[in-house]
Amino acid sequence: MTTPAQISERYFTAWQTGDFDTLRELLADDVDFVGTLGRASGVEECLGGLRGLGQILERIEVHTRVANETDVITWFDLHTAGAPPTPTANWSHVEDGKITRIRVTFDPREILATNR
């Protein structure tokens, strides 16, 4: 059995390496995403958003991950082209081995200013 923490770790590794096949496997068909830069409903919209930010993503530096039986909070620095590292919090809810909800918060001003 894969734990929510392990699923979260795979999610961030796949996103950072551009492995969208693995991301698709980890996300529920009806995944619901709400973040600082937008919303996505369903796996295709969510993957589209991850691809979009992935175009400027340089790396993800995870500082800590806290998990229980269904939820994971990952605190990390989002390194993007031209912007200083952006402290970011990501909450993921996992059901039946799939991520069903994602909430992300960070201050987007530096990213937006350098990637217009």
Buried (B, 14 or more C-beta within 10 A) or exposed (E): EEBBBBBBBBBBBBBBEEBBEBBBBBBBEEBBBBBBEEEBEBBEBBBEBBBEBBEBBEEBEBEEBEBEEEBBBBEBBBBBEEBEBBBBEBBBBBEEBBBBBBBBEBEBEBBEEEBE
